Amino acid sequence: MMDEEARQRVLMSALTTEHLVLQTAASSLNIEASARSSLYMLALSSCLVAIGFTSQSPDVFIPLVASVLPAVFLLGIFTVVRLVDASLEYMQHLKSIARIRNYYRTISPEAAAYFAADNGRWPETKSIPTLRLGALFAYLSTIASMIAFVNNVVAGAGITILASNLLDRDRAWLAPPIGIISVVLLTIAFLIYQRWRFSIFGVNARNDKRGHST
């Protein structure tokens, strides 16, 4: 009996430690997402200031834009990919915390009331707050989507400048529409990528749930 009690104490200690570690890791992911987003916006702002100073000199403006905007766009792609992965890792931590809370509810009737699933957060809750306005709005409102949209505008601006220099004077009016269409297509491509990454996580989550139930 004492051995069983000792094992229960060790298990509870391990669970509380793991719970704390998961919460710390989830907070670290939020900090990382904010830092990466701020770093990208700071780099973009610095580049725009530099471009603004050279806007009156075409000999310097075109080479600067041709070298800076692709670099910023590439940095944005790396940032967006990591932001999507950070969101998935954050959701994975919430899943692990939910499993620990599920064990807490089995300790006593009082614990079942304090750690009720309705008082928790995703994936314990029946309704997901981020989906109240629909899945499309949920995908559009992520940090990754906002940074991706800004990055796509950067790409559209670069494409517009490139098209205006390649097209002759009679067809120069086509440059802005080409840039706008590029922004729309890049945004759609990102949303497809984000949904694909989240769908992979959903499949894994269902597999984990099946494995746990068996």
C-alpha positions, -999 to +999 in steps of 0.1 A: +000+000+000+028+024+008+045+015-025+013+024-043+010+057-025+046+065-032+041+058-069+010+081-069+030+109-053+058+105-078+033+104-107+016+136-094+049+153-090+059+144-125+026+155-139+027+189-122+063+194-134+053+185-169+023+208-167+046+237-157+071+228-185+043+228-211+029+261-199+064+276-201+070+262-235+037+276-248+045+310-234+079+308-251+063+301-284+041+332-281+072+353-272+090+338-302+061+346-326+060+382-314+098+386-317+099+371-352+070+393-363+086+424-349+120+415-364+104+412-399+084+445-395+116+463-383+136+450-413+108+460-437+105+495-421+143+500-424+142+490-461+113+513-469+132+542-453+163+534-474+142+532-505+125+565-497+158+583-495+168+570-530+134+576-547+146+608-563+176+590-579+166+564-605+202+552-609+202+541-573+165+535-567+161+506-592+192+486-581+183+491-544+147+479-549+159+450-570+182+438-542+163+448-511+127+437-518+136+401-528+156+398-496+128+411-475+103+389-492+125+358-486+128+368-449+090+371-448+086+336-462+110+321-435+091+341-408+057+330-420+067+293-422+081+294-386+050+312-373+027+285-387+050+258-371+049+278-338+011+278-339+011+240-344+036+235-316+015+257-293-016+236-301+004+204-294+013+218-259-024+226-252-032+190-261-007+177-237-020+200-210-055+188-216-044+152-211-029+161-177-060+180-167-080+149-176-060+130-150-065+157-124-102+153-127-099+117-116-083+125-082-115+134-064-150+147-070-138+182-060-110+180-085-135+170-112-154+202-105-123+224-104-107+209-135-139+205-155-134+204-192-159+233-197-136+255-176-105+246-197-095+257-231-090+240-265-091+210-270-112+204-239-140+228-247-168+218-270-168+250-289-136+267-303-137+305-299-116+311-330-141+294-352-172+314-341-169+336-372-160+307-395-129+288-405-119+314-431-118+342-406-099+320-382-072+314-408-071+351-418-067+363-382-036+344-373-003+362-368+012+342-397-016+354-420-011+390-411+027+389-417+021+369-449-003+395-462+023+423-456+049+402-472+027+396-502+022+433-506+060+437-506+061+412-534+033+429-552+051+463-550+083+448-564+064+431-592+046+464-600+079+482-602+094+455-623+065+454-647+064+492-651+101+491-662+096+462-686+064+474-702+063+501-728+046+534-722+013+524-738+010+494-716+024+508-684-011+510-669-010+472-666+017+473-640-006+480-609-032+453-619-004+428-623+009+437-588-026+434-572-032+401-589+002+389-576-008+399-540-041+380-543-025+348-557+003+348-531-023+353-503-044+324-516-013+302-519-004+310-483-039+302-470-038+269-488-004+261-473-016+271-438-047+250-441-027+221-453-003+223-423-032+225-399-049+196-416-018+175-411-019+184-374-056+175-373-050+140-388-022+134-363-044+146-334-071+121-344-045+093-347-032+102-312-067+102-298-074+068-313-042+054-300-049+068-266-084+052-265-071+018-275 
